[in-house]
């Protein structure tokens, strides 16, 4: 029987192989050919995921934080940066493992807040705020109106 620790190691190795090393041939062994994708941002199946990564900038970087597992489910709290969007993403990836491969995926995605945007004053990931060329500087405001109502660029 596969342990939760083995499942966590499997997910970490799979994500690093695909997102950081971009070794698609090696990554195939981690994802089921019948992979089920629930993310609204990714086309169906393993090919949908791989095609997304192939079309992202070469400086894409994935880093993991907390990882939890129960039975055949693994949840990874991670940061995706260098994807070409204005802010890094902080993501909770939920993966179901079947027969030793990633079989199904869900995610919860949020733009990473800057120090100025953080109401708590704490980073959303890790122990410090990210330094990203993509993340715009934002001045803090107590104005309760939305950015669009203030005429500010978001």
VEXNU-925485 format. One line per 4 residues: their letters; for each residue y, z, x of C-alpha. Coordinates in nm, 4 decimals. Each point is the difference from the previous one (the first is absolute). Layout:
REM VEXNU-925485
a> Y Z X; ...
This chain:
REM VEXNU-925485
xxxx> 0.0000 0.0000 0.0000; 0.3474 -0.0882 0.1236; 0.2342 0.2975 0.0377; 0.3647 0.0210 -0.1027
xxxx> 0.0921 0.0210 0.3698; -0.1825 -0.3284 0.0647; 0.1833 -0.1575 -0.2947; 0.3356 0.1148 0.1386
xxxx> -0.0821 -0.1452 0.3430; -0.1104 -0.3259 -0.1647; 0.3298 -0.0378 -0.1883; 0.2110 0.0849 0.3070
xxxx> -0.1886 -0.2494 0.2148; 0.0174 -0.2688 -0.2707; 0.3744 0.0411 -0.0533; 0.0754 0.0055 0.3722
xxxx> -0.2133 -0.3110 0.0564; 0.1734 -0.1979 -0.2755; 0.3585 0.1276 -0.0040; 0.0636 0.0829 0.3661
xxxx> -0.2454 -0.2107 0.2011; -0.0042 -0.2839 -0.2526; -0.3555 -0.0812 0.0954; -0.1088 -0.1776 -0.3171
xxxx> -0.3526 -0.0800 0.1161; -0.0647 0.3632 0.0917; 0.1697 0.1203 -0.3200; -0.2382 -0.2003 -0.2189
xxxx> -0.2795 0.2463 0.0751; 0.2054 0.2837 -0.1545; 0.0908 -0.1667 -0.3329; -0.2534 -0.1017 -0.2629
xxxx> -0.0081 -0.3727 -0.0830; 0.0283 0.1248 -0.3607; 0.3001 0.2239 0.0783; 0.1961 0.1023 -0.3109
xxxx> 0.3770 0.0173 0.0450; 0.2140 0.1948 -0.2497; 0.3307 -0.0250 0.1896; 0.2766 -0.1859 -0.1823
xxxx> 0.1191 -0.1352 0.3381; -0.3231 -0.1611 0.1183; -0.1985 -0.2978 -0.1237; -0.3608 0.0690 -0.1098
xxxx> -0.2890 0.0622 0.2353; -0.0432 0.0345 0.3728; 0.1571 -0.3419 0.0586; 0.3092 0.1050 -0.1942
xxxx> 0.0469 0.2999 0.2282; -0.0695 -0.1933 0.3188; 0.2355 -0.2818 -0.1033; 0.2752 0.2513 -0.0691
xxxx> -0.0325 0.1484 0.3493; -0.0162 -0.3465 0.1615; 0.3342 -0.0825 -0.1624; 0.1812 0.3191 0.1041
xxxx> 0.2043 0.0247 0.3219; -0.1927 0.0641 0.3217; 0.1833 0.3314 0.0417; -0.1710 0.1512 -0.3065
xxxx> -0.1169 0.3508 0.0877; -0.2130 0.2428 -0.1962; -0.0152 0.3700 0.0829; -0.1999 0.2637 -0.1824
xxxx> 0.0796 0.3582 -0.0831; -0.2109 0.2163 -0.2280; -0.3418 -0.1334 -0.0938; -0.2174 0.1534 -0.2706
xxxx> -0.3486 -0.0870 -0.1206; -0.2264 0.0976 -0.2851; -0.3334 -0.1624 -0.0618; 0.0546 -0.3748 0.0554
xxxx> 0.3815 0.0081 -0.0428; 0.2537 0.0240 0.2826; 0.3760 0.0452 -0.0355; 0.2248 -0.0768 0.2965
xxxx> 0.3709 0.0870 0.0151; 0.1520 -0.2645 0.2244; 0.3100 -0.1856 0.1137; 0.0239 -0.3790 0.0094
xxxx> 0.2957 -0.1196 0.2058; 0.1110 -0.3330 0.1436; -0.1028 -0.1876 -0.3151; 0.3376 -0.1701 -0.0368
xxxx> 0.1282 0.2008 -0.2964; 0.3091 0.2222 0.0127; -0.1906 0.3298 0.0379; -0.3424 0.1049 0.1261
xxxx> -0.2488 0.0817 -0.2735; -0.1574 0.3399 -0.0406; -0.3336 -0.0622 -0.1683; -0.2887 0.1952 -0.1430
xxxx> -0.2936 -0.2377 0.0337; -0.3029 0.0928 -0.2102; -0.3219 -0.1666 0.1087; -0.3480 0.0079 -0.1524
xxxx> -0.2838 -0.0510 0.2455; -0.3306 -0.1528 -0.0994; -0.2942 -0.0814 0.2285; 0.2076 0.0793 0.3104
xxxx> 0.2921 -0.2371 -0.0750; 0.3327 0.0176 -0.1798; -0.0791 -0.1132 -0.3532; 0.3089 0.0805 -0.2073
xxxx> 0.3669 0.0868 0.0594; 0.2981 0.1484 -0.1841; 0.3382 0.0953 0.1439; 0.3203 0.1852 -0.0727
xxxx> 0.2953 -0.1433 0.1951; 0.3482 0.1383 0.0565; 0.2842 -0.1142 0.2257; 0.0535 0.2525 0.2780
xxxx> 0.3228 0.1955 -0.0397; 0.2425 0.0356 0.2882; 0.1323 0.3404 0.1033; 0.3121 -0.0776 -0.2034
xxxx> -0.2022 -0.0926 -0.3093; -0.2341 0.2993 0.0143; 0.1081 0.2655 -0.2498; -0.2420 0.2474 0.1609
xxxx> 0.1203 -0.0784 0.3509; -0.3644 -0.0462 0.1004; -0.1796 -0.3189 0.1034; -0.2461 -0.1589 -0.2395
xxxx> -0.2492 -0.0598 0.2808; -0.0732 0.1972 0.3136; 0.2467 0.2432 0.1519; 0.2988 -0.2257 0.0606
xxxx> 0.1853 -0.2819 -0.1699; -0.0990 -0.3537 0.0976; 0.2222 -0.2075 0.2199; -0.0284 -0.3501 -0.1397
xxxx> 0.2038 -0.3126 0.0604; -0.0695 -0.0908 -0.3626; 0.1150 0.3222 -0.1581; 0.3663 -0.0225 -0.0967
xxxx> 0.2361 0.2851 0.0619; 0.1101 0.1660 -0.3191; 0.2762 0.2500 -0.0494; -0.0783 0.3038 -0.2081
xxxx> 0.1765 0.0300 -0.3323; 0.0123 0.2514 -0.2799; 0.0954 -0.2747 -0.2424; -0.2649 0.0097 -0.2749
xxxx> 0.0599 -0.3621 -0.1048; -0.2485 -0.2584 0.1203; 0.0826 -0.2142 0.3023; 0.0489 -0.3001 -0.2297
xxxx> 0.2461 0.1950 -0.2175; 0.2002 0.0941 0.3115; -0.0042 -0.3624 0.1178; -0.1838 0.1020 0.3170
xx> -0.2501 -0.2198 0.1746; -0.3477 0.1469 -0.0142
